[in-house]
Amino acid sequence: MLADTLTAKERESLEEKEETGGEGEKGQEEDEKEVKEEKSEDEEEGGDKGKEEELEELKAQVLQLLLELEETREVSQRHEESFMELQGLLEEERLASAHQAESFTRQIQRLQAQLRSVQEEMDSLEEEKESELEEVQQELRSAQEEVLMLQQAAEEAAAERENDIASLQEELCRLRAELQRLHATTAEYELEVTTLRAELSMKSHSTLTQGLKGELAELQQLYDCSQRERAALEQELQRCKNCTRQSEPPVLSIPFIGMIVIVALIWCWWEELAS
C-alpha cells in the first residue's frame, strides 16, 4: 500500500516536472538544471516525511478499525444474546400458544358436544311439544264438534220444549175451560138436587115419591161422582201446571178420560130428562 502511495506521489512529481520542464524549454537551460537539483532534494525530504505521516495515519486507522471491530463484536454479542433471549421467549410463547390452542381446542370440542346435546334436547322437546300440540288440537277439534252437537241438541231440545210448552199451555187452557164447565154443571146439579128435594117434600104423599127418591138417589150418586171427578180434574190441572214448569210433555190420565166419559153420560141423561 505504501508502494502504491509513493508511486502515486512520484507520478505527481514527475507530472509537475514535466509541466515545469515544458515551461522551462522557453527559458534558459541553466535555470532548468538548478531547478531540477533543488526539486530533487525537496522531493527526497518530502518523500521521507510523507512516508512517516502515511504510517502514522495507517496506524491510527488500524487502531480505529480495531476499536470499531471490538465495538462491533460487542454489539454483535449483545445482539446475539438478545436474539437468543428473544428466541427463548419466542419458543416459550410458541409453547404457551400451543398449550393455549390445545386448551381452546378441548374447550371448543366440549362446548360443541354440549351444543349437540342441547340441540338434541331441543329437537326432542320440539317433537314432544309438536306431538302435544297435535293432541291438544285434536282434543280442541273434538270439543268443538261436541259443542256443536250439544248446541244442535240444545236447539232441538229448546224447539221441542217450546212445542211441548205450547201443547201444555193449550191443554191447560182446555182443562181450565173443562173445569169451568164442570163447575157450572155441578152448580146445575146442586140446583136440580135442591129442586128435587123440594118437590119430594111437597109430594111426599104422592105416588111418585118412590120414583123421585130413586131419581134423587141416582142424581146424588152422579153428583158425588162428579165431585170426585172434579177433584181428580183439579189434581190433573195441578199436575199439568207442574209439567209446564218442568217442560214435560202432556199426558192424559185414565181418570181424566173416565171423568170426561162420565160427564158426557150425565150430559146425555140430563138432556133426556129435560126433554
TORMAR-579309 format. One record per residue (C-alpha): residue number from 0; x, z negated, y; residue in three letters; chain. Coordinates in nm, 2 decimals. Example, Ala and Ser with C-alpha at 12.3 -4.5 7.8 and 13.67 -1.06 7.14 Angstrom:
! residues 2
seq,c1,c3,c2,type,mol
0,1.23,-0.78,-0.45,ALA,A
1,1.37,-0.71,-0.11,SER,A
***
This chain:
! residues 275
seq,c1,c3,c2,type,mol
0,0.00,0.00,0.00,MET,A
1,0.29,-0.08,0.23,LEU,A
2,0.45,0.26,0.15,ALA,A
3,0.13,0.43,0.24,ASP,A
4,0.12,0.24,0.57,THR,A
5,0.48,0.32,0.66,LEU,A
6,0.44,0.68,0.57,THR,A
7,0.14,0.70,0.80,ALA,A
8,0.34,0.54,1.08,LYS,A
9,0.63,0.78,1.02,GLU,A
10,0.39,1.06,1.03,ARG,A
11,0.26,0.94,1.36,GLU,A
12,0.61,0.91,1.50,SER,A
13,0.70,1.25,1.37,LEU,A
14,0.39,1.39,1.53,GLU,A
15,0.49,1.22,1.85,GLU,A
16,0.84,1.35,1.82,LYS,A
17,0.70,1.70,1.76,GLU,A
18,0.49,1.67,2.07,GLU,A
19,0.77,1.53,2.27,THR,A
20,1.00,1.80,2.13,GLY,A
21,0.76,2.06,2.23,GLY,A
22,0.76,1.94,2.58,GLU,A
23,1.15,1.89,2.58,GLY,A
24,1.20,2.25,2.50,GLU,A
25,1.12,2.31,2.86,LYS,A
26,1.38,2.05,2.97,GLY,A
27,1.74,2.00,2.92,GLN,A
28,1.90,1.97,2.57,GLU,A
29,2.09,1.66,2.68,GLU,A
30,1.79,1.47,2.77,ASP,A
31,1.65,1.56,2.43,GLU,A
32,1.94,1.41,2.25,LYS,A
33,1.92,1.08,2.44,GLU,A
34,1.56,1.05,2.39,VAL,A
35,1.60,1.12,2.02,LYS,A
36,1.85,0.85,1.98,GLU,A
37,1.65,0.59,2.18,GLU,A
38,1.34,0.67,1.98,LYS,A
39,1.51,0.64,1.65,SER,A
40,1.64,0.30,1.74,GLU,A
41,1.29,0.19,1.86,ASP,A
42,1.13,0.32,1.55,GLU,A
43,1.36,0.12,1.33,GLU,A
44,1.29,-0.20,1.52,GLU,A
45,0.92,-0.13,1.53,GLY,A
46,0.91,-0.05,1.16,GLY,A
47,1.05,-0.39,1.07,ASP,A
48,0.81,-0.57,1.29,LYS,A
49,0.52,-0.37,1.16,GLY,A
50,0.61,-0.44,0.80,LYS,A
51,0.61,-0.81,0.87,GLU,A
52,0.28,-0.80,1.06,GLU,A
53,0.13,-0.60,0.79,GLU,A
54,0.25,-0.85,0.53,LEU,A
55,0.10,-1.14,0.73,GLU,A
56,-0.22,-0.96,0.77,GLU,A
57,-0.23,-0.88,0.40,LEU,A
58,-0.16,-1.24,0.31,LYS,A
59,-0.44,-1.36,0.54,ALA,A
60,-0.67,-1.10,0.39,GLN,A
61,-0.58,-1.21,0.04,VAL,A
62,-0.64,-1.58,0.13,LEU,A
63,-0.97,-1.48,0.29,GLN,A
64,-1.07,-1.28,-0.02,LEU,A
65,-0.97,-1.57,-0.24,LEU,A
66,-1.18,-1.81,-0.03,LEU,A
67,-1.47,-1.57,-0.04,GLU,A
68,-1.43,-1.53,-0.41,LEU,A
69,-1.43,-1.90,-0.46,GLU,A
70,-1.74,-1.94,-0.25,GLU,A
71,-1.89,-1.65,-0.43,THR,A
72,-1.81,-1.82,-0.76,ARG,A
73,-1.96,-2.15,-0.64,GLU,A
74,-2.27,-1.97,-0.51,VAL,A
75,-2.29,-1.77,-0.84,SER,A
76,-2.25,-2.10,-1.03,GLN,A
77,-2.53,-2.26,-0.82,ARG,A
78,-2.74,-1.96,-0.87,HIS,A
79,-2.67,-1.96,-1.24,GLU,A
80,-2.76,-2.33,-1.26,GLU,A
81,-3.08,-2.26,-1.06,SER,A
82,-3.15,-1.97,-1.28,PHE,A
83,-3.11,-2.19,-1.59,MET,A
84,-3.32,-2.46,-1.44,GLU,A
85,-3.59,-2.21,-1.34,LEU,A
86,-3.57,-2.06,-1.69,GLN,A
87,-3.62,-2.40,-1.84,GLY,A
88,-3.91,-2.47,-1.61,LEU,A
89,-4.05,-2.13,-1.69,LEU,A
90,-4.01,-2.19,-2.06,GLU,A
91,-4.18,-2.53,-2.02,GLU,A
92,-4.45,-2.37,-1.81,GLU,A
93,-4.49,-2.10,-2.07,ARG,A
94,-4.52,-2.36,-2.35,LEU,A
95,-4.77,-2.56,-2.14,ALA,A
96,-4.96,-2.24,-2.06,SER,A
97,-4.96,-2.16,-2.43,ALA,A
98,-5.08,-2.51,-2.53,HIS,A
99,-5.34,-2.49,-2.25,GLN,A
100,-5.45,-2.15,-2.36,ALA,A
101,-5.48,-2.27,-2.71,GLU,A
102,-5.68,-2.57,-2.60,SER,A
103,-5.90,-2.35,-2.39,PHE,A
104,-5.95,-2.12,-2.68,THR,A
105,-6.06,-2.41,-2.90,ARG,A
106,-6.29,-2.53,-2.63,GLN,A
107,-6.43,-2.18,-2.59,ILE,A
108,-6.48,-2.15,-2.96,GLN,A
109,-6.65,-2.49,-2.98,ARG,A
110,-6.87,-2.40,-2.68,LEU,A
111,-6.96,-2.07,-2.84,GLN,A
112,-7.05,-2.25,-3.16,ALA,A
113,-7.27,-2.49,-2.96,GLN,A
114,-7.42,-2.20,-2.78,LEU,A
115,-7.50,-2.02,-3.10,ARG,A
116,-7.66,-2.34,-3.24,SER,A
117,-7.86,-2.39,-2.92,VAL,A
118,-7.96,-2.02,-2.93,GLN,A
119,-8.08,-2.06,-3.29,GLU,A
120,-8.27,-2.37,-3.20,GLU,A
121,-8.43,-2.19,-2.90,MET,A
122,-8.52,-1.90,-3.13,ASP,A
123,-8.67,-2.14,-3.38,SER,A
124,-8.86,-2.33,-3.11,LEU,A
125,-8.98,-2.00,-2.96,GLU,A
126,-9.10,-1.88,-3.30,GLU,A
127,-9.27,-2.21,-3.36,GLU,A
128,-9.43,-2.20,-3.01,LYS,A
129,-9.55,-1.85,-3.07,GLU,A
130,-9.70,-1.95,-3.41,SER,A
131,-9.87,-2.25,-3.24,GLU,A
132,-9.99,-2.03,-2.96,LEU,A
133,-10.13,-1.78,-3.20,GLU,A
134,-10.31,-2.06,-3.39,GLU,A
135,-10.44,-2.21,-3.06,VAL,A
136,-10.56,-1.86,-2.95,GLN,A
137,-10.73,-1.81,-3.29,GLN,A
138,-10.90,-2.16,-3.25,GLU,A
139,-10.99,-2.07,-2.90,LEU,A
140,-11.15,-1.74,-3.01,ARG,A
141,-11.33,-1.92,-3.29,SER,A
142,-11.45,-2.19,-3.05,ALA,A
143,-11.57,-1.92,-2.81,GLN,A
144,-11.75,-1.75,-3.09,GLU,A
145,-11.91,-2.08,-3.19,GLU,A
146,-12.00,-2.14,-2.82,VAL,A
147,-12.17,-1.80,-2.80,LEU,A
148,-12.35,-1.86,-3.13,MET,A
149,-12.46,-2.21,-3.00,LEU,A
150,-12.57,-2.06,-2.67,GLN,A
151,-12.77,-1.79,-2.85,GLN,A
152,-12.92,-2.06,-3.08,ALA,A
153,-12.99,-2.28,-2.78,ALA,A
154,-13.16,-1.99,-2.60,GLU,A
155,-13.36,-1.91,-2.91,GLU,A
156,-13.45,-2.27,-2.96,ALA,A
157,-13.54,-2.30,-2.59,ALA,A
158,-13.76,-2.00,-2.62,ALA,A
159,-13.92,-2.13,-2.94,GLU,A
160,-13.95,-2.47,-2.77,ARG,A
161,-14.12,-2.31,-2.47,GLU,A
162,-14.35,-2.13,-2.71,ASN,A
163,-14.42,-2.45,-2.90,ASP,A
164,-14.48,-2.64,-2.58,ILE,A
165,-14.72,-2.37,-2.46,ALA,A
166,-14.90,-2.38,-2.80,SER,A
167,-14.92,-2.76,-2.80,LEU,A
168,-15.05,-2.75,-2.44,GLN,A
169,-15.32,-2.51,-2.54,GLU,A
170,-15.40,-2.72,-2.85,GLU,A
171,-15.41,-3.03,-2.63,LEU,A
172,-15.64,-2.87,-2.38,CYS,A
173,-15.87,-2.76,-2.67,ARG,A
174,-15.86,-3.10,-2.82,LEU,A
175,-15.95,-3.26,-2.49,ARG,A
176,-16.24,-3.03,-2.45,ALA,A
177,-16.35,-3.10,-2.81,GLU,A
178,-16.31,-3.47,-2.74,LEU,A
179,-16.52,-3.45,-2.42,GLN,A
180,-16.78,-3.25,-2.62,ARG,A
181,-16.78,-3.52,-2.89,LEU,A
182,-16.82,-3.79,-2.62,HIS,A
183,-17.12,-3.60,-2.49,ALA,A
184,-17.26,-3.56,-2.84,THR,A
185,-17.20,-3.93,-2.91,THR,A
186,-17.39,-4.02,-2.60,ALA,A
187,-17.67,-3.79,-2.71,GLU,A
188,-17.67,-3.96,-3.05,TYR,A
189,-17.68,-4.30,-2.89,GLU,A
190,-17.97,-4.19,-2.67,LEU,A
191,-18.15,-4.04,-2.97,GLU,A
192,-18.10,-4.36,-3.18,VAL,A
193,-18.24,-4.57,-2.89,THR,A
194,-18.54,-4.34,-2.86,THR,A
195,-18.60,-4.35,-3.24,LEU,A
196,-18.57,-4.73,-3.24,ARG,A
197,-18.82,-4.75,-2.96,ALA,A
198,-19.06,-4.51,-3.14,GLU,A
199,-19.00,-4.71,-3.46,LEU,A
200,-19.10,-5.04,-3.28,SER,A
201,-19.41,-4.87,-3.13,MET,A
202,-19.52,-4.71,-3.46,LYS,A
203,-19.43,-5.00,-3.69,SER,A
204,-19.77,-4.99,-3.84,HIS,A
205,-19.78,-4.61,-3.87,SER,A
206,-19.75,-4.42,-4.19,THR,A
207,-19.43,-4.25,-4.05,LEU,A
208,-19.24,-4.58,-4.04,THR,A
209,-19.07,-4.52,-4.37,GLN,A
210,-18.96,-4.17,-4.27,GLY,A
211,-18.84,-4.28,-3.93,LEU,A
212,-18.64,-4.56,-4.09,LYS,A
213,-18.48,-4.31,-4.32,GLY,A
214,-18.40,-4.08,-4.04,GLU,A
215,-18.28,-4.37,-3.84,LEU,A
216,-18.05,-4.48,-4.12,ALA,A
217,-17.93,-4.13,-4.16,GLU,A
218,-17.87,-4.10,-3.79,LEU,A
219,-17.69,-4.43,-3.79,GLN,A
220,-17.46,-4.31,-4.07,GLN,A
221,-17.40,-3.99,-3.87,LEU,A
222,-17.33,-4.20,-3.56,TYR,A
223,-17.08,-4.42,-3.75,ASP,A
224,-16.92,-4.11,-3.89,CYS,A
225,-16.89,-3.95,-3.55,SER,A
226,-16.74,-4.27,-3.42,GLN,A
227,-16.48,-4.27,-3.69,ARG,A
228,-16.41,-3.90,-3.63,GLU,A
229,-16.38,-3.97,-3.26,ARG,A
230,-16.12,-4.24,-3.33,ALA,A
231,-15.93,-4.00,-3.56,ALA,A
232,-15.95,-3.73,-3.29,LEU,A
233,-15.81,-3.97,-3.03,GLU,A
234,-15.53,-4.06,-3.27,GLN,A
235,-15.47,-3.68,-3.32,GLU,A
236,-15.47,-3.63,-2.95,LEU,A
237,-15.21,-3.91,-2.90,GLN,A
238,-15.00,-3.76,-3.18,ARG,A
239,-15.02,-3.42,-3.01,CYS,A
240,-14.91,-3.58,-2.68,LYS,A
241,-14.61,-3.73,-2.86,ASN,A
242,-14.54,-3.40,-3.03,CYS,A
243,-14.54,-3.23,-2.69,THR,A
244,-14.28,-3.48,-2.57,ARG,A
245,-14.07,-3.42,-2.88,GLN,A
246,-14.12,-3.04,-2.88,SER,A
247,-14.26,-3.04,-3.23,GLU,A
248,-14.48,-2.76,-3.35,PRO,A
249,-14.85,-2.84,-3.36,PRO,A
250,-15.00,-2.93,-3.69,VAL,A
251,-15.38,-2.97,-3.76,LEU,A
252,-15.45,-3.27,-3.97,SER,A
253,-15.70,-3.27,-4.25,ILE,A
254,-15.92,-3.55,-4.09,PRO,A
255,-15.94,-3.34,-3.77,PHE,A
256,-16.06,-3.04,-3.97,ILE,A
257,-16.31,-3.26,-4.15,GLY,A
258,-16.43,-3.41,-3.82,MET,A
259,-16.49,-3.05,-3.69,ILE,A
260,-16.69,-2.97,-4.00,VAL,A
261,-16.90,-3.29,-3.97,ILE,A
262,-16.96,-3.22,-3.60,VAL,A
263,-17.08,-2.87,-3.69,ALA,A
264,-17.31,-3.01,-3.96,LEU,A
265,-17.45,-3.27,-3.71,ILE,A
266,-17.50,-3.00,-3.45,TRP,A
267,-17.69,-2.78,-3.70,CYS,A
268,-17.90,-3.08,-3.81,TRP,A
269,-17.97,-3.16,-3.45,TRP,A
270,-18.08,-2.81,-3.38,GLU,A
271,-18.32,-2.81,-3.68,GLU,A
272,-18.46,-3.15,-3.58,LEU,A
273,-18.51,-3.03,-3.22,ALA,A
274,-18.69,-2.72,-3.35,SER,A
***
